[in-house]
Amino acid sequence: MAPQGETHTGGQLDEDHAPETNGRMAICRRCGSRTDGPVGGHHLPSDGQMVRIREWLAAEARRAGIRRSLEARRG
């Protein structure tokens, strides 16, 4: 069973985007997180990936905020 932090972070990734795998490897092409299998139903980041994945999520949130701000200016 995955630790609570890994499960929570995996859920955040799932909310952000569906896992994109090549069908042979259990790795998401978009964020680099481990997935639950080659088909990629859910993200399951390993303990060693947690810092990088949290940084990736923070960067995605910043990008989304910038995108919303730019769209609001355009009206």
C-alpha positions in Angstrom: 0.0 0.0 0.0 1.3 3.5 -0.9 2.0 6.0 1.9 -0.7 8.7 2.3 1.5 11.5 0.8 2.1 9.5 -2.3 -1.6 8.7 -2.7 -2.6 12.3 -2.2 0.0 13.6 -4.7 -1.0 10.9 -7.2 -4.6 12.1 -6.8 -3.5 15.7 -7.5 -1.8 14.5 -10.7 -4.9 12.6 -11.7 -7.0 15.8 -11.2 -4.5 17.8 -13.3 -4.3 15.3 -16.2 -5.0 11.7 -17.2 -1.8 9.6 -17.3 -0.2 9.5 -20.7 1.8 6.4 -21.2 3.2 4.7 -24.3 1.3 1.5 -23.4 4.5 -0.4 -22.6 6.0 1.5 -19.6 4.2 2.5 -16.4 5.5 6.1 -16.7 3.5 9.2 -17.5 5.0 11.0 -20.5 3.6 14.4 -19.4 4.9 14.6 -15.8 7.3 11.6 -15.5 5.4 10.0 -12.6 5.1 6.3 -12.2 1.6 5.0 -13.0 -0.4 1.9 -11.9 0.5 0.0 -15.0 1.4 0.4 -18.7 -2.1 1.5 -19.6 -1.9 4.3 -17.0 -5.2 4.4 -15.1 -3.8 6.4 -12.2 -0.6 8.1 -11.1 1.4 6.4 -8.4 4.5 8.5 -7.7 7.3 6.7 -5.8 8.8 8.2 -2.7 11.9 9.3 -4.6 9.7 11.3 -7.1 7.7 13.3 -4.6 9.9 16.4 -4.5 10.1 16.7 -8.3 6.4 15.9 -8.7 5.3 18.6 -6.1 7.5 21.1 -7.9 5.9 20.1 -11.3 2.4 20.5 -9.8 3.4 24.0 -8.4 4.7 25.0 -11.8 1.5 23.8 -13.5 -0.5 25.8 -11.1 1.5 29.0 -11.8 1.1 28.4 -15.6 -2.7 28.0 -15.1 -2.8 31.2 -13.1 -0.9 33.1 -15.7 -3.1 31.7 -18.5 -6.3 32.8 -16.6 -4.8 36.3 -16.0 -4.0 36.7 -19.6 -7.5 35.5 -20.7 -9.1 37.9 -18.2 -7.2 40.8 -19.7 -8.4 39.9 -23.2 -11.9 40.0 -21.8 
